[in-house]
């Protein structure tokens, strides 16, 4: 007799294409000896991006503090061919961190994360947004929660906002499937809005109002709008006018804003405007997310992130501050992992300018971002040689989202991506896995492989594509 058990249907029905059938098929092909190139996910170090030296030196010393003592006890710091392996300023950075991290790296911390790290996050946000004694409201460390990556913060907010099956969350289409999957898991309503692809994925009030009116007419109680900037999966950077449209729309319709801003360092010459800056002077509730997984850091596996709350709303039916409810929620998990906390601290508190480590740090940062941009341009150039392929938007994040205009009528972009994998080893994600306008076909590719790998596989992709569509 086989056992059967009833499980949460919402979880069974969740979809997460980034690790869906195409990446799973790639895993099978690798086991069979085929070389595959995992461009399905923004995972830089999996494709050879070298970790930032400063980050790894600091993490190594924080996790094994005896190494700090060993370096201090040497007459001279460890060197190879006269070059310091660990500079004096790195040791001082670690000692300063550990003096404030009262519990050490192996113990639980405050459920929000250590106060001194949250204070430095607040300073980082204020510096980013140009907040000073005369302009803007400073970030409040008490309204900052450290999380295991940005995903945990997004999930926590959606779990709080979705209270029944009529509660709706507006999300951009295409979108990162964390949002559609979490809304499904929480039993809420996914309400789509469609940025204008042909106008570089811009937004206007008509687009937002149409989505809102359709939801209201269907009995949906809208709670919040999600904005991803720079965007995932399109990689597009929202312009100032689009951001102002979102703020005005949210203000007029009493919606909170969930701002996924994990790619704010991935601009390649573009301009980033934070929603914390954009809502200045309003009382719109804002939940903004950042992470150490992206940017030039690429420390995906260390799962560092934070959630900042601005203008926290009142809790209907309860005499309890919203941030206190979030604290209860965070307390269930005790705290985020401490290595991720240290990574966030380093993200918001880089080495001081003029120090030995800052010279290498700034050089590595510049090289990584420049190389990412170069690789994006190489791939975009290849699109010009593919029949019926168009790619819109200013380059941001880690992705390109080309539109495939000449897919044969009897096939889908899923079929295309699966055949592309089997033919070239290139692992992408079909556009339908993120959502797209009816009648269109896309794919998402992360522009992370080394340039020599791209130069090898792109001619194969061009050949495959032109044969496939003809």
Secondary structure, 3 states (H helix, E strand, C coil): CCCCCCCCHHHHCCCCHHHCHHHHHHHHHHHCCCCCEECCCCCHHHHCCCCCHHHHHHHHHHHCCHHHHHHHHCCCCCEECCEECCCHHHHHHHHHHHHHCCCCCCCCCCCCCCHHHHHHHHHHHHHHHCCCCCCCCCCCHHHEEEECHHHHHHHHHHHHHCCCCCEEEEEECCCCHHHHHHHHHHCCEEEEECCEHHHCCECCHHHHHHHHHHHHHCCCEEEEEEEECCCCCCCCCCCHHHHHHHHHHHHHCCCEEEEECCCCCCCCCCCCCCHHHHCCCCCCCEEEEEECCCCCCCCHHHCCEEEEEECCCCCCCCCCCHHHHHHHHHHHCCCCCHHHHHHHHHHHCCCCCCCHHHHHHHHHHHHHHHHHHHHHHHHHHHHCCCCCEECCCCCCCCEECCEECCCCCCCCHHHHHHHHHHHHCEECEEHHHCCCCCCCCEEEEECCCCHHHHHHHHHHHHHHHHHHHC
